Amino acid sequence: LPDENEAIAQAFTEAHADFQPLQAAEVLAQLKVEGADRLCSGGETGLQYLRLWPHLHNTDGFFAAIWQKKT
């Protein structure tokens, strides 16, 4: 649910200006994860969050967001 996933990620981003959100699809592609763009959705680009679904990925439901500390 958005209240448990995107809203929490957005709140973290707003509360921690010293962290930069990353696009999960880009990070996964750099790690050579096949089909990374098909595993991600949401955010302004539609590729910001990793999202796995039981009926599509044969896993439990899973959501992940990625940040990097600004230097």
N, C-alpha and C positions, 0 to 999 in steps of 0.2 A: 504494500500500500504506500502511496506517496507520503503519508504522515510518518511512516516508519523508515522510509528510504530517502527520497529526494529532499523532503523537508528537513530532515536531520543533516544531510550533506550541505544544504544551503545555509542552515543555521551555523554550522561549523565554519563555513567559508566566511560568512558575515562576522563571526565573532573572532576570527583568527586571521587578521590582515597579513600576518607574517608567513602564511601558507598560500601557495598558488594551486588551484585545482588543475588537474591534468585530464586529458582525454583518455579514458580507459582503452578505447580502440587503438589509439596511437601507441600506447605503452605495450599493449599485447602484441601489436604488429612488430614493434621493435624486438620483442622477445620471440618472434617467429611463431606465434600462435596462429595456426591455420584458421581462417574464417573469423578473425578477430572482430571485423566490422559487423558480422552477423550475431555476435554475442553481446553487443552493446547497444544501448539506446538512451534517450533522454538528454537533457541539457540543451543548450542553444544549438549545438551541431547535430544532435541526435546520436552522438557516439560517446557521450561523456561517462556513462556508467556501465559497468559490467552487470549483466542481468541474465541469470540462468533460470530456466523453467522446467519443472518435472516432465511435462508432456512434450517438450522439445529437445531437451538435453539429457534426459534419463538421469537426472540428479535431483537433489532437493532444491527448493527455491533458494536463490542466492542473489544478493545485491552487493556491489562493492563500488566505492568511490576512491579516487587516488588524489593525494595532495603531495606537493613538494615544498619543503621549507625554503623560503626566499633567502638568498644570501646577501 
